[in-house]
Structures are given as C-alpha cells and as structure tokens.
C-alpha cells in the first residue's frame, strides 16, 4: 500500500470515514462537490463482482488522503455500518444532497445496485461534462476516455508518471495484457494496484473544475443526464459491456441547445458606436437643459460676475 493512501478494511475504519464525510460542506453544491469515487472489480457490473471502492474527499476537512475501501473483505458491512452521526456509506451514496463525482458512472452504478441494492443519487459524470463542453454536434459524437481527458490537466513529466502508473496496474489486472482480476482481491494490496486505484480519482477534481467552468451554464442538463445514466444502469436490459457505449447520449434537441450555448457572440464595433442618443443631441441645442452650463447662477441664484481677475 502506498504511504499516501488509507486502506479501509474494518467496520471501525468505515465508521471513521463516514463520520468525516458527514462533516464536509455540501451547501456549495455544484461549485464544489465533496466526493470523487471509482470502483474496481472483476468484470465490473451485475455479472461480475465489486472488489475496491476508492473515494477522495476534496477539499477534505480531515480527509486529505484518498481512501480505498476493501469491499471484497467487508462485503455488505462496508455499506451498512453506521457511524456516530447516524450515517452509513449507503446513506451517503444515496443522498441527493451530497454530490458525488464519477467518470462514467454506468458500470459503477450497475455493480452497486445489482450486488448491494444501492441507488445512487446526487451524481455528476465528468465524461458527460467533457462531452457537453465541446463546441459542435459533430465533435460530440463520441465520448472520451479518462486517459484522453487527463491530457487536459496534466503535462510533461507529471502526465508521464500518471501514464506509467496506469500501465503498470493495467498489466497486472487486465487479462488481455497477461494480468488477472485476482490482484484486486489479493491481500495485502500491492503498491501497483493501490496506485492504479488512486490514479483513477486523484485528478478528477481538476477535471471537474475545468469542465465546470465551461459547462456551468448547463449544469442542470449534466445533472439530469448523469442521473439518467444511473437509472438506465439499473434496468434489466442494461448491458455493462455492450456496443455503443462510446457514443454520446445527446439527443438532436440537446445538441442544438449545446451548439447555441457554445456560440461565441460577435464583437461589438465600438468605433462606429454613437454614444449620444437623439435626445441628448437635441438637448445640447436646447439652452434650458444642457446648453446652459452656468452652474454658479443655478446653485447660488446670484448674478454671474465672471472669473476672478
């Protein structure tokens, strides 16, 4: 386990975590969501299993470090354990008042609902935010991966280190690269897998704030579409590994709206602007309003004697 990460594998650890989460500010809403979450498991979804839940509280009051929750060991106890503030992890995940940020929430939601009966609320999906921020319908056709979005906030050596950490973890768990899903359930958790889990969430706050600046105008649309993803992931027909997952969800009407919001207004021609209205031009010719500039007589009602000699 990497030193800057907290591994939670006991009921007391869950109590401590949910008590701290309950203390976070939630009144700021979309300007500053408190929770960033990602889940790992074998074939994540209804037909697989849920092994690890990584949560980052940002900015964290007492919870500056990312926490990896051992769902494989704790099972349903991870979600049902109640802290001193009468809140469980299930309560937090289902609360519409506590905003939770995911990158592509669909399979996370599917796994939580299918295996633990958790119905997510208060979700904001960064993948949708990034898509909505693009300027045209054509540019929004396909969704971007997390790796592609990371390029927006990381450069140079920092980005290279992130990619290296992802590649190492990917090589351990991905069967297509010679890995095995069993590494998510092996204890103690290896440093490589710990870094891989943290890597999926550590830059989500930066991504969220970058895209929120561009999409704050249509925050309601993002919230509705994020929740729609959650609802669809809970239906019988949902396929967590089906085709078409890389296509954006926007309807023709939504794309039309997004296009109009992305249009840059034409600059004003200040050089041809006439600062005087017709009324003001007429007034200058009328001695009773602007034409008489003898303020001395107006204020003192005394005859004007001329400037001092």
N, C-alpha and C positions, 0 to 999 in steps of 0.2 A: 504494500500500500504506500503510495506517495505521501510525503510528510504533510503536504498542504491540503489534505482531504480527510474528512471524518467518515469512518465506516460504521454504520449503524446496524447492529445485529442482535440487539437485546430489546425487550419491552421498555426498559428504563431509558434506553437511548431514543426510542420513539417518543416517549413522554417528554423528554428534554427538548427534542426537535419541535414537536407540535406546540409546546408552550412558548418557545421562542417565536415560531411563525405567527402565533396568535397576537404577539406584541407588535408586529410590523404595521407600518402605516398603510391603510387601504383607502383613505379618503381622497388621495390624489388621483385615483382612477387610472385612465389610460396614459396619463403623463408619466407614470412611474409604477408599472406593475411590480409586485414584490417577488413573485416566484417564477423561476425558469426550470423546466422539467424535461427529462428524457428517460426513456425506458429501454432496457436491453433484455433479450431473451432468445430462445431457440424458435425460429420461425414466428417472430413476434406477431401475436394475433390470437384469434379464437382457437385455431388448430395447433398452436404451439404452446409455449409457456412464458412466464414472466420471471426473470431472474433478479434484475437490479433496477432500482429506480433512483436516478440521480437528480438532486434538487439543489438549485443555487438561489439563495435569497439575496436580492440586490436592490438597493444597498442594504446590507444586513445589519440590523441592530443586534449585535451579539452573535451573528451567524455569518461572519465574513467568509468562511470556508465552505466549499461545496460538500454536500453530504451524499454518500452512496448508501442507499437502504438495501439490506440483504433480504429481498423478498423470497428467495429460494429457501433460506433458513427459517425466516419468521412466518411465512405464509400469510394467512388472513390476519394474524396478530398485528402485522405491520399497519394494517388499515383500521383495525377496531380498537386498538389500545388508546385509552383516553388519558390526557394529561390533567394537570391541576386546574387548568382553565376550561375543563369540560369539553375539550375539542379533541377529535381524533383526526388522523390523516384522511380518512374517508370524508369527514365533515369539511375539511379544508378543500379537498379536491372537488367536492360537490357544491361548494359555496359560490354563488354568483357575485358576491361582494369582494372575494379575494381573487384578483386576476392572476391567471396562470398562463405563461407563455410557452408555447411548443414550436418546434419546427416540424411541420407536417404531423398534425395531431392524430391522424386517422388510425394507424395501427396501434398507437399508444392507447387511444380510447377503446378500440376493439378489444385489446387484451384486458384492460381494466374492467370493462363491462362483462366480458364473457367469463372471466375467471374469478372476479371479486364483486360483481354487481355494482360497480361504481359508475355513476352517471356524471361525467364531467360537466361543470358549468363555469362561467367566467373565463372562457378560453380566448386567447389571441394567438393566431397562427402566423408566424413570421414568413412562412413560404407564401401565403396569400398576400401579405403586406408587400413583399418584394415584387410580386407579380402586378399588383394594382398600381405600384409606383411607376411602371413603365409607361411610355408616352402614347403608344398606339395599340389598337386591337391586334394587329399583326405581331407586334413584339411580345404580346401577352399569351400567344398561343400555347407555348409550352412552359411548364414550371421548372424552376431551377433547383438544383441540389444544394445541400448545406455547403459543400466544398466550393461550389461556384459562388455562393453568396459571401463566404468568408473572404474572398478576394476583394470585397468592397471595404473591408475594415482592417485587414492585415496586409502588410507589405514586407518585402525583403526577408531578413533573417527570421523575424517572428512568424511569418507565414510558412517559411521552410520548416521551422521547428514543429509547427502545428501539423503540417502535412506528414512529416516523418513519424510523429506520434500516432497519427491515424493509420498510416501504412503498417506500422508495427502491430498495432492492435488488430487491424483487419487481417493480417497474415495469420494471427493466432486463432480467430474465431470463424473466419469465412471459409466454408468448405471448398469453394471454388478456387481458393488460393492455398489449399492444403491445411487449413485450420479446422477447428471443431467448436461447435457451440458449447461443449462441455466446459470450456475455460470460464464461462460466465458463472458456473456453479462450483468451480474448484476453489477450495479454501485452504490456506489464505489466498485472497485475491491477488493476482500478480500485479506488479507495478505497471506493466504494459497495458493491462486491461483497465486498471484504475485510471491511468492517464487517458486512455481511449474514451472512457465514460465521461470524464471531466471535460475532455476536448469537445464533446458534443454540445456542452452548455456554456462553457466559460466565456464565449464571445457572443452569446445570444443577447445580453443587454446592449452591447454596442450595435448589433444589427437592428435590434428593436428600435432604439432611439434614432438611428439613421433613417430607417424607413418610416418611422412615425412622423418625422419632420416633413417627409414627402407625402404622407397619406393621412395626416391628421384631419384633413378636410372631409375624408370619407371614412372616419373611424367607425361609424355605425354599420356601414357595409361590411367592413372587416369583421366586426363582432358577430354580425348575423351569419356571414359565410363560414366563420370559424365554428360557430355553434351548429350550423347545418352539417358540417363535416362530422362533428361528434354524433349527431342524430343518425346520419346515414351509416356510420360505422357500427351502429347498434342494431341495424336491420338484418333480417335473415339473408337477404340477397347480397350483402356486402362481401366482397372478396378481397382479403388483405393483400393478395399478391396478384390481382387481376390486371388485365390490359387497360390502357387508357389512364393510368394513374399519373402520367406525366403531362396530361392535358390540363389546362387551366379550367376552372369551373364557371367562368363568367358567361352570362347569357348575352345575347345581342344587345339587349337594352342596357345591361350593366356596362358592357364595353362602350356603348355610345356615351353613357354618362361619364365613364372614366376618361374617355377621349376628350370630352368637353372640359373636364376639370384639369386636364393636363395641358390645354392650350395656353400658350403664352400671349398675354394681351399685347396689342401693337403699341409701341412707344408713342407718347404724345409729341406733337410738333410745337415745342414751346416758343419757337422763333416766330411762328405765324399767329400766336395767341394774342388776341386783343384784350388787354387787361381792363379796359374801361367799358362799362356797359353803356348802352344807348342813353340810359337815364343819367349816368354820370357825365357823359359828353354834353348833354343838353344842360346839365346843371352848371357846368363851367361857364356857359354862356349866359346863365341867369344870375344876375348880380345879387339876388336875395338869398342864395344858398351857399354856393361855393365861390362865387365871384368876389364877394366882399370878404377880404381877408383882414379887415381891421378889427382884430380881436380886442384891442385896447378899449375902443368905444363900446363894443358889445358887453364887456365884463364890467367896466367902471362907469359907463354911461357919462363919461367926461369927454369934452371935445379933444380931438387928437391934436397935439401940439407939434408933432414931427419928432424926429430923432434928436437926442441930446447933442448939443454942439461941442 
